[in-house]
Amino acid sequence: MLNFLHFIVTFIVILSCLLLNPTLTAQAATGAMSTMVTERSRSAGYAYAVYEQRIIHSPDGIGKYYMGREIAKVMGYTGAGWLERPNREGEEQPSKVVNVLNLKPNDVVADIGAGTGYLSFRIAPLLTAGKVLAVDVQPEMLEIIELFKKEKNITNVEPVLANLSNPNLPSESIDLALMVDAYHELEYPQEVMQGIVKALKPGGRVVLVEYRGENPFIMIKGLHKMTQKQVRKEMQAVGLVWRETKNLLPQQHLMVFEKPDSSDLLTK
Protein backbone atom coordinates (compact mmCIF):
# COMPACT_ATOMS: atom_id res chain seq x y z
CA MET A 1 0.00 0.00 0.00
CA LEU A 2 2.83 2.40 0.93
CA ASN A 3 4.64 1.62 -2.32
CA PHE A 4 1.46 2.37 -4.28
CA LEU A 5 1.00 5.72 -2.49
CA HIS A 6 4.64 6.59 -3.15
CA PHE A 7 4.12 5.84 -6.85
CA ILE A 8 1.01 8.04 -6.98
CA VAL A 9 2.77 10.97 -5.26
CA THR A 10 5.80 10.70 -7.55
CA PHE A 11 3.57 10.57 -10.63
CA ILE A 12 1.66 13.68 -9.54
CA VAL A 13 4.89 15.62 -8.88
CA ILE A 14 6.34 14.74 -12.30
CA LEU A 15 3.07 15.55 -14.04
CA SER A 16 2.90 18.92 -12.28
CA CYS A 17 6.45 19.82 -13.33
CA LEU A 18 5.70 18.98 -16.96
CA LEU A 19 2.49 20.98 -16.97
CA LEU A 20 4.14 23.99 -15.35
CA ASN A 21 7.22 23.82 -17.62
CA PRO A 22 6.31 22.81 -21.20
CA THR A 23 9.98 23.12 -22.21
CA LEU A 24 10.75 19.99 -20.23
CA THR A 25 8.04 18.16 -22.12
CA ALA A 26 9.47 19.28 -25.45
CA GLN A 27 13.01 18.28 -24.47
CA ALA A 28 11.80 14.92 -23.20
CA ALA A 29 10.00 14.33 -26.50
CA THR A 30 13.12 15.16 -28.53
CA GLY A 31 15.66 13.54 -26.24
CA ALA A 32 16.37 10.78 -28.74
CA MET A 33 16.93 13.21 -31.59
CA SER A 34 20.24 14.73 -32.68
CA THR A 35 19.46 18.34 -31.80
CA MET A 36 18.87 19.96 -28.43
CA VAL A 37 19.23 23.42 -26.95
CA THR A 38 22.14 23.44 -24.53
CA GLU A 39 22.85 27.05 -23.68
CA ARG A 40 20.56 29.98 -22.97
CA SER A 41 20.88 33.68 -22.33
CA ARG A 42 18.54 36.14 -20.67
CA SER A 43 17.28 39.39 -22.15
CA ALA A 44 14.55 41.64 -20.71
CA GLY A 45 13.70 38.93 -18.22
CA TYR A 46 13.11 36.22 -20.82
CA ALA A 47 15.28 33.18 -21.47
CA TYR A 48 16.08 32.50 -25.11
CA ALA A 49 18.18 29.91 -26.88
CA VAL A 50 21.55 31.15 -28.13
CA TYR A 51 23.29 27.94 -29.13
CA GLU A 52 22.27 24.42 -29.92
CA GLN A 53 24.34 21.26 -29.83
CA ARG A 54 23.93 18.54 -32.42
CA ILE A 55 25.15 14.99 -32.08
CA ILE A 56 25.38 14.52 -35.83
CA HIS A 57 27.55 17.25 -37.33
CA SER A 58 30.50 18.02 -39.57
CA PRO A 59 33.85 16.47 -38.56
CA ASP A 60 35.36 19.95 -39.09
CA GLY A 61 33.07 21.53 -36.50
CA ILE A 62 32.38 21.26 -32.79
CA GLY A 63 28.70 20.38 -33.17
CA LYS A 64 27.66 23.72 -31.70
CA TYR A 65 25.45 25.99 -33.80
CA TYR A 66 24.92 29.75 -33.65
CA MET A 67 22.23 31.42 -35.75
CA GLY A 68 22.14 28.37 -38.03
CA ARG A 69 25.93 28.16 -38.49
CA GLU A 70 28.10 25.39 -37.13
CA ILE A 71 31.19 26.68 -35.33
CA ALA A 72 34.47 25.42 -36.76
CA LYS A 73 37.20 23.69 -34.81
CA VAL A 74 40.01 25.97 -33.64
CA MET A 75 43.37 25.74 -35.30
CA GLY A 76 45.71 25.02 -32.40
CA TYR A 77 49.13 26.46 -31.73
CA THR A 78 50.68 23.48 -33.54
CA GLY A 79 49.48 25.16 -36.73
CA ALA A 80 51.54 28.28 -36.06
CA GLY A 81 53.83 27.50 -38.97
CA TRP A 82 50.92 27.74 -41.41
CA LEU A 83 50.21 31.29 -40.21
CA GLU A 84 53.81 32.27 -40.91
CA ARG A 85 54.12 30.45 -44.24
CA PRO A 86 56.25 32.34 -46.81
CA ASN A 87 53.58 32.26 -49.52
CA ARG A 88 50.86 33.80 -47.35
CA GLU A 89 51.29 37.24 -48.92
CA GLY A 90 50.83 35.83 -52.39
CA GLU A 91 47.79 33.74 -51.43
CA GLU A 92 45.93 36.17 -49.16
CA GLN A 93 47.61 39.56 -49.69
CA PRO A 94 47.39 40.61 -46.02
CA SER A 95 49.35 43.79 -46.79
CA LYS A 96 46.21 45.03 -48.56
CA VAL A 97 44.25 44.46 -45.34
CA VAL A 98 46.66 46.66 -43.41
CA ASN A 99 46.63 49.34 -46.10
CA VAL A 100 42.82 49.77 -46.11
CA LEU A 101 42.39 50.00 -42.34
CA ASN A 102 42.96 53.78 -42.46
CA LEU A 103 44.82 53.74 -39.17
CA LYS A 104 45.77 56.85 -37.22
CA PRO A 105 49.13 57.04 -35.41
CA ASN A 106 47.48 57.04 -31.96
CA ASP A 107 44.96 54.25 -32.61
CA VAL A 108 44.61 51.27 -30.29
CA VAL A 109 43.94 48.14 -32.34
CA ALA A 110 42.83 44.79 -30.96
CA ASP A 111 43.98 41.89 -33.14
CA ILE A 112 41.44 39.24 -32.05
CA GLY A 113 42.68 35.70 -32.53
CA ALA A 114 46.13 37.11 -33.17
CA GLY A 115 47.84 33.73 -33.36
CA THR A 116 51.54 34.33 -33.98
CA GLY A 117 50.97 38.08 -34.37
CA TYR A 118 51.38 37.97 -38.14
CA LEU A 119 49.05 40.96 -38.61
CA SER A 120 49.90 42.59 -35.28
CA PHE A 121 53.54 43.09 -36.23
CA ARG A 122 52.58 44.56 -39.61
CA ILE A 123 50.20 47.03 -38.01
CA ALA A 124 52.35 48.10 -35.04
CA PRO A 125 54.89 50.24 -36.99
CA LEU A 126 52.01 52.42 -38.25
CA LEU A 127 50.88 53.21 -34.72
CA THR A 128 53.70 55.51 -33.68
CA ALA A 129 51.69 56.80 -30.72
CA GLY A 130 49.34 53.85 -30.38
CA LYS A 131 49.55 50.10 -29.88
CA VAL A 132 48.25 46.67 -30.86
CA LEU A 133 46.59 44.40 -28.34
CA ALA A 134 47.31 40.88 -29.60
CA VAL A 135 44.43 38.86 -28.17
CA ASP A 136 44.39 35.06 -28.11
CA VAL A 137 43.05 32.24 -25.93
CA GLN A 138 46.14 30.07 -26.40
CA PRO A 139 49.05 30.93 -24.07
CA GLU A 140 51.41 29.16 -26.47
CA MET A 141 50.54 31.66 -29.23
CA LEU A 142 51.22 34.56 -26.86
CA GLU A 143 54.61 33.06 -26.04
CA ILE A 144 55.43 33.09 -29.76
CA ILE A 145 54.37 36.75 -29.91
CA GLU A 146 56.68 37.57 -27.00
CA LEU A 147 59.52 35.84 -28.85
CA PHE A 148 58.84 37.82 -32.03
CA LYS A 149 58.64 41.07 -30.04
CA LYS A 150 62.24 40.58 -28.96
CA GLU A 151 63.41 39.44 -32.38
CA LYS A 152 61.74 42.32 -34.21
CA ASN A 153 62.41 44.88 -31.46
CA ILE A 154 58.79 46.03 -31.55
CA THR A 155 57.50 47.29 -28.22
CA ASN A 156 53.96 48.44 -28.96
CA VAL A 157 52.44 44.96 -29.34
CA GLU A 158 50.89 43.79 -26.07
CA PRO A 159 49.79 40.15 -25.73
CA VAL A 160 46.39 39.71 -24.05
CA LEU A 161 45.19 36.33 -22.80
CA ALA A 162 41.47 36.01 -23.44
CA ASN A 163 39.11 33.22 -22.49
CA LEU A 164 36.53 31.48 -24.65
CA SER A 165 33.75 33.95 -23.84
CA ASN A 166 35.60 37.18 -23.01
CA PRO A 167 38.30 39.08 -24.93
CA ASN A 168 39.44 40.70 -21.65
CA LEU A 169 39.59 44.24 -23.00
CA PRO A 170 38.74 47.37 -20.94
CA SER A 171 35.56 49.29 -21.76
CA GLU A 172 35.87 51.90 -24.54
CA SER A 173 39.59 51.29 -24.88
CA ILE A 174 40.03 50.38 -28.57
CA ASP A 175 39.49 52.14 -31.89
CA LEU A 176 39.47 49.02 -34.05
CA ALA A 177 39.00 45.28 -33.60
CA LEU A 178 40.46 43.18 -36.40
CA MET A 179 39.67 39.50 -36.94
CA VAL A 180 41.35 37.71 -39.82
CA ASP A 181 40.06 34.16 -40.43
CA ALA A 182 39.23 33.88 -36.72
CA TYR A 183 35.60 34.76 -36.09
CA HIS A 184 34.20 31.48 -37.45
CA GLU A 185 36.15 29.57 -34.76
CA LEU A 186 34.85 31.49 -31.73
CA GLU A 187 33.17 28.99 -29.41
CA TYR A 188 31.08 31.77 -27.83
CA PRO A 189 30.70 34.26 -30.69
CA GLN A 190 27.86 36.27 -29.13
CA GLU A 191 29.62 36.77 -25.80
CA VAL A 192 32.99 37.57 -27.39
CA MET A 193 31.42 40.09 -29.75
CA GLN A 194 29.50 41.70 -26.89
CA GLY A 195 32.83 42.08 -25.09
CA ILE A 196 34.39 43.61 -28.19
CA VAL A 197 31.50 46.04 -28.67
CA LYS A 198 31.87 47.09 -25.03
CA ALA A 199 35.62 47.60 -25.56
CA LEU A 200 35.13 49.75 -28.67
CA LYS A 201 35.10 53.50 -28.34
CA PRO A 202 31.92 55.15 -29.73
CA GLY A 203 32.26 55.09 -33.50
CA GLY A 204 34.90 52.36 -33.26
CA ARG A 205 35.16 49.77 -36.02
CA VAL A 206 35.21 46.00 -36.37
CA VAL A 207 36.89 44.59 -39.48
CA LEU A 208 36.33 40.92 -40.28
CA VAL A 209 38.22 39.04 -42.96
CA GLU A 210 36.70 35.68 -43.87
CA TYR A 211 37.01 33.33 -46.83
CA ARG A 212 33.98 33.74 -49.10
CA GLY A 213 31.38 31.15 -48.22
CA GLU A 214 29.41 32.00 -51.36
CA ASN A 215 32.16 30.60 -53.58
CA PRO A 216 32.38 26.77 -53.65
CA PHE A 217 35.55 26.94 -55.72
CA ILE A 218 37.61 28.48 -52.91
CA MET A 219 39.47 25.44 -51.64
CA ILE A 220 38.97 25.99 -47.91
CA LYS A 221 36.88 23.70 -45.72
CA GLY A 222 33.26 24.82 -45.65
CA LEU A 223 33.10 25.67 -41.95
CA HIS A 224 36.18 27.87 -42.32
CA LYS A 225 34.36 30.10 -44.81
CA MET A 226 31.47 32.52 -44.18
CA THR A 227 28.96 34.24 -46.38
CA GLN A 228 28.61 37.99 -46.14
CA LYS A 229 24.90 37.54 -45.34
CA GLN A 230 25.68 35.34 -42.33
CA VAL A 231 28.36 37.68 -40.98
CA ARG A 232 26.10 40.71 -41.28
CA LYS A 233 23.30 38.88 -39.47
CA GLU A 234 25.59 37.92 -36.57
CA MET A 235 27.11 41.37 -36.25
CA GLN A 236 23.68 43.02 -36.29
CA ALA A 237 22.69 40.77 -33.38
CA VAL A 238 25.25 42.52 -31.14
CA GLY A 239 24.39 46.05 -32.28
CA LEU A 240 27.07 46.65 -34.91
CA VAL A 241 26.21 48.53 -38.11
CA TRP A 242 27.52 47.30 -41.45
CA ARG A 243 29.37 50.04 -43.34
CA GLU A 244 30.96 48.36 -46.34
CA THR A 245 32.41 45.19 -47.81
CA LYS A 246 35.66 45.42 -49.74
CA ASN A 247 36.27 42.58 -52.17
CA LEU A 248 39.85 43.51 -52.90
CA LEU A 249 41.36 40.23 -51.69
CA PRO A 250 41.77 37.14 -53.89
CA GLN A 251 39.59 34.82 -51.78
CA GLN A 252 38.25 36.69 -48.77
CA HIS A 253 35.61 39.26 -47.88
CA LEU A 254 36.79 42.27 -45.89
CA MET A 255 33.75 43.53 -43.98
CA VAL A 256 33.64 46.76 -42.00
CA PHE A 257 31.22 47.33 -39.12
CA GLU A 258 30.85 50.22 -36.71
CA LYS A 259 29.71 50.76 -33.16
CA PRO A 260 27.12 53.57 -33.22
CA ASP A 261 27.94 56.54 -31.02
CA SER A 262 25.35 58.24 -28.84
CA SER A 263 24.60 60.94 -31.43
CA ASP A 264 23.76 58.27 -34.04
CA LEU A 265 21.30 56.68 -31.64
CA LEU A 266 19.67 60.00 -30.78
CA THR A 267 19.00 60.84 -34.42
CA LYS A 268 17.19 57.58 -35.08
N, C-alpha and C positions, 0 to 999 in steps of 0.2 A: 504493500500500500504506500509506504514511504517513498519507494523508488518511483512509483507511478506519479505521486504528487511532485517529486523532484523533476520528473520529465515534463510535466505540465507547466511548472513554473519556468523552467529553462526555455521551453517552446514559446511561452508568452513573451519573455524578455527578448528573445531573438526576433520574434515577429514585430514587437514594438520598435526595436532599433531599425529594422528594415523599413517600416512604415514612416518613421520619423526622418530617416536619411535615405532617400531614393538612390543616392549615388552608390551606396553599398550594394543595393540590389543590382544596379547596372554593372558594377565591377564583378559581382558574383556571377552574373549571367555571362560575362565575357572573359572569365578567368582562364578558360581553356584556349582563348584566342591569342594571336601573336602580338596584339597591340594593347597597351594599357597606359593610362596617365600615371606618371610617377612623381612629378614635381609640380607644385602649385605656387602661385604668388597671390598677394592680396592687394587690391586696389579699391579705394572708396568703400572699404568694408566688405567687399565681395571676394571670394576665392575664385580664381580662374586658372585653367590649365596653361602652363607655359611650355612644357616639354612633354613628349611622350616617348616611351621606350618600346622598341619592337624586338621581339625574339628573332624573327626572320628579317635579315637586313643585309646590306652590302658588306663584303669582307673588307672593304676599304674604309668603312665607317664604324662608329661606336654604337650603332643601334639607337641613338638618341636623336629625336627629331625636333626641329624648331621651325614653326611657321611653314610646315610641309617639307622642310629640307633636312636631309640626314647630315649630321655633323661628321666631318672627316677625321680620321686618325691623325694624331700629331706626329710630325716628323721629329724624332728625338735628336739629341745632341750628337749621336753617332753619324747623323747625316750632315754634320757641319761642313765637311769637305765639299758637298754638292753646292752649298751656298757660296762657297769661295771658288767655285770652278772657273778656270781661265776663260772659258767661252761664254760666260754669263752675259757679258756686255753685248756680244754679238747676237745672242738668242733673245734676250729680254730688253736690252738697251736701257738699263736703269739710270744711266746718266741723263736721259731725257726726263725721267721722273723728277730728278733733282732740279733740273733746269726749269720745269714748269710750276714748281711749288711757290714761286714768287716770295722767297724768304727775305725778311728784313734782318739786318745785322744783330738786333737785340731780341730776336724771336727765341722762344723756348719750344722745342719740338719734342714730342714723345714718339719714339719709334717703337710701336707696339708689336711684340713678337719679333724683337730685334735679331734674335739668333746670334750670329757671330759679329753683328754690328756692321755688316756689309754696307748698308745704306747710312747708318749712323756716322761712319767715318768719312763718307762722301759729303754729308750735309754739314758736319761740324766746322770745317774751315770757312764756310760762308757765314757762320754766326759769330762774328768777331766780338760781339758784346752779349751773345746769348749762349745757349747750350742745347745739347741733345740728351734726353732722358731715354736710355736704351732699356726698354722694359721687356722682361721675359720671365717665364715661370720655371725655367730650367737653370739651376745654379751653375751647371757645367757650361752653359752658353755664356753666362756672365763672367765666368773665369776666363774664357777665351777672349771676351771683350777687354778685360783687364790686361791680359797679355798683349793684345794689339795696341792698347793705349800706350804702353811702355815702348813697344817697338816703333810706333808711328809718332811718338812724342806729341800726342793730342790730349789736351787736358780738359776740354769742355764736353766730353762724353761721360755721362754718369750712369752706371748700371743701376737698375731698379728691379728688385725681385718682387714679382707680382704673385698672386695666387690664382687659382682657376676662375674665381668669380670677382676678383677685384684687382685693378691695375695698380693700386697703391700710389695714387697721385693726389697731391693736395688740391683742394677746391680752387677753381679759377686761377690755375697756375701755368697753363700751357696755351700757346697760340695755335698749335697745329698738332693733330694726332695722325700719324702715317702708319698704314698697315699694308705691307706688300706680301701678297700670297699667304696671309696669316689668318684673316678673319674667319674663313670657312672651317678652321680647326678649333675655334674657341669652344670649349665644352659648355660654358655658360655665357653665350653671346649677349643675351639681354642684360645680365648683370654687369658684364664687363663694359658694354657700351654705355650703360647708365653711369658707371664710374668715370668713363671718359668724358661724357657730356658734362658731368659735374666738374671735372678737372679743367674743361675748356673755359677760357675767358669769353665773355659775351662777344659774339661775332666770330669766335674761333672756328677753325675748319677741321674737318676730318677728310682725309684722302685715302681711299681704298683702291688698291691695285689687285685685280683678280683675273685669272685666265677666263676667257669668254666662254661661258656655258652654252651660249647660243650656237657655237660653232663645233659640230661633231668632228671636224677634221683637225682640230688642235689636239695633238697627241699627249694629253694629260688625263689622268684618271678622272672620271666624271665627278666624283665628290670633291675634287680639288679644283673645280671650275665653278663659277657662279654666273647666272644671268644678271643683266643689269636690272631687270624687273624685280628679281628676288632681293637683290641688295637694297634697292630703293624702298621696298616694302619693309625690310627689317630696320633700316635706318629711320624711316618715318615712325616706326613703333616706339622709338626712344626720343622722339621730338626733334630730330635733325631734318634740315631742309635741303633737298637736292638742288645744287646750283648748276652743275654741268658734268658732262662725260666727255673726256678727251680720248679719242681712239687713235692716238699717235704711236702706240706701241705695236709691235708685230703680232702679239697674241693675247694681249691683256687689255681690259678696260681700265681706265683711270677715272675714278668717280669722285667728285668733289661735293661735300656736304658742309652745311654751316649750322652753328648753334645760334638761334635767333637771340638778339639782344632785347632788352626791355622795351626799347623804342619801337622795334618791329612788332612786338606783341601788342603794344598799346594802339598801334595804327590799324590793327585787324579787328 
